[in-house]
Amino acid sequence: MASGAGALTLATPTPPGARRLPTPLWGGAGGGGALAACLAVILLALVLAPLAAVALRGTGLSLGPADWAAVRFTVTQAALSSLIATVLAIPVARALARRRFFGRGVLVTLMGAPFLLPAVVAVLGLLAVFGRSGLLNRVLEALGLPTISIFGLGGVLVAHVFLNLPLAVRMILQGWLSIPAERVRLAQSLGFGPAETLRHLEWPMLREVLPGVALVILVICLTSFAVVLTLGGGPAATTIELAIYQAVRFDFDLARAAGLAGVQVVICALAALAAWKVVRPAGFGAGLDRQVAFTAPGGWRKLVDGAAITAATLFLILPLLAVALRGVPGLADLPPSVLPAALRSMVVALTSAAVTTVAALLLALAVARRPSALIEGAATLPLATSGLVLGTGLFLIVQPYTPPMTVALPVTILVNTALTLPFLYRILLPQARALQADYGRLSDSLGLQGWARARWLVLPRLAQPLGFGAGIAAALSMGDLGAIALFAGDQQATLPLVIQQLTGAYRLEAAASASLILVTLSFALFWACDAGGRRAAA
Amino acid sequence: MLQLDHLALRQDDFTLTADWSVDAGQRVAVIGPSGAGKSTLLAAIAGFLAPANGKILWLGQDLAGVPPGERPVTILFQDQNLFPHLTVAQNLGLGLRPDLRLSPADQARIDAAVQRTGLAGLGPRRPAQLSGGQASRAALARALLRARPILLLDEPFAALGPALRAEMLALVREVADETGALVLMVTHDPADALALGGQTVFVADAVAHPPVETLALFDAPPPALRAYLGPK
């Protein structure tokens, strides 16, 4: 999973109608409140039980030098990925903020897509461009220059920048668009040039926005697994997630896996906590079409802006184009493992999306009605974990009773539900609050409760964010490669796992064809849910 | 009879006390400066705010713990009285059955209420397609259907012009006559209180004073009310 920190960036700003109302005095939540509290307890158990299993098994264990190398590499690569993606995003966001050109709107929309792009597909695309016999190396060879290798730290960084640059661009662009038009006009009336604009308008904004952007990407990269599984490895480039995977799958050293998982939880919790404190909610969609009232400077600055946009676009599009070109011919001749795996992935995605959406809605409605530390905590705690951490814990729990393989899919559904819930909760909470502020008293005074309230108030008013959230959950779950890698045998593999295996075996054409199917299904699920929500919206 | 028995309401550091009763079917204007606690008083009667002290009783029964929807109360808010995603007819239907499983008899009653309030033909419309006056009529039509013995009006007509406000007050009187409801109407305007007829509760300085005949009150206003009304 792209990890919980992204949830922070998904939150939509509180709609203007959301006034603060005093807590309702009567237990009006009635069944709803009790149900939400039960759900919160189940969710807490779902996260805490694996953590407890990890703690019981991993305490008193001394991690070896290789493990500490993994810890160091995890932090180093995440910090570098975050730094590079954030720095590179600044000129791109700036160019998008102050230039108008054909296709700008499409480009901004496309910048939202990599968030839903399965990491295994991104890796495959990057191999096609930066790999041993990829586009870049062929050009370098033709020029008589030494070739580069995408494996190791460099490759991990390229992949993480590829996956997170668009997110960073969108968050920073939001910052640019949030500079009040009045201040821009004041600057113009004072005759500010580009240097003064930077110093008095843009730099203060960046200083406020950039720490949050960097932290969000840091948290995402700390728990990245699929990228490191293919491009990393070996003593020099193993992350904690990968080390956990190897400890379980190859060494069957569950105590070590548990110890590593414990370290991972501590690191993630600290980073997520920092991100939670620093990050301002940035919009995921609305308002990015607006253009800042800046006068776009001409001259060499125009060239720099053009270069930034072109370079970013090529960097983001070429790998995907390469996957598409490589994958299309093989569509007619897919490996037999692909279609059953696609079916399994669909089942996993739809089930976990349905469960997550209903659960997140009930939790958000309950909190909108009366604040609850229990529910807030339950909906936030998964941010401190990762797919491999929860997977290891669940592995430890089920392993004495049944071969873990037999419960691979249910476990994947559970883990995906836990990890996507914070996203959906953060999407739905502002909407639920606005609903409560606008129509809570009216509904209460009319005795609109229970199913009637859901049917006549909640579903019609929240159809759009519900559809959007369900789409996000389905697409993320569809493309996730995490816990499933610990559990699955050939008969339980999901599509991302099959793609990873094909990539690992250098069957790149077949992997590309399977990737096309995965990407198509992921975006189709997102689109179907989102469009369904829009249509149902009153 | 609605009885406020040593009632004290608290919101943050604001307190309002009231200790009086008013007969069923009475019409009472609630007047006073903004921020004095007029809306707070109505919110407590409607069940949105628990008394910090004392009781609210209807026909001798303590309303504490009775959820808003089950109180003998219909309340009209300043705004948001209709659900924008439902039709006018559906909004009215909620007054009969919150699950909107409406029988043909219910439908007939809704049609009658639509006619009665001058909204003929507007049943299938959404609230966004109504004028402000029509929206107020629809909210009153639902109050007519609910026919609860207490009708609370929290300045629902504040955004309307004087002529429309007078029309709405006339309709309120008709609805109250038909349902026999006790009306408590918050207003800023002494003219509204006079037009409603009946009694007036003056709210100021953290106290909701006992209801007094409106005409008598305005003939000889106490100093606080005189200060509120300003020089004639």
Interface residues (C-beta under 8 A of the other chain):
Chain A: P22 P24 L25 W26 G28 D438 Y439 R441 L442 D444 S445 L446 G447 L448 Q449 W451 A452 R453 R455 W456 L457 P460 R461 A538
Chain B: Q11 A46 G47 F48 L49 A50 G65 V66 P67 P68 G69 E70 V73 T74 I75 F77 Q80 N81 F83 P84 H85 L86 Q90 L94 G95 P98 D99 L100
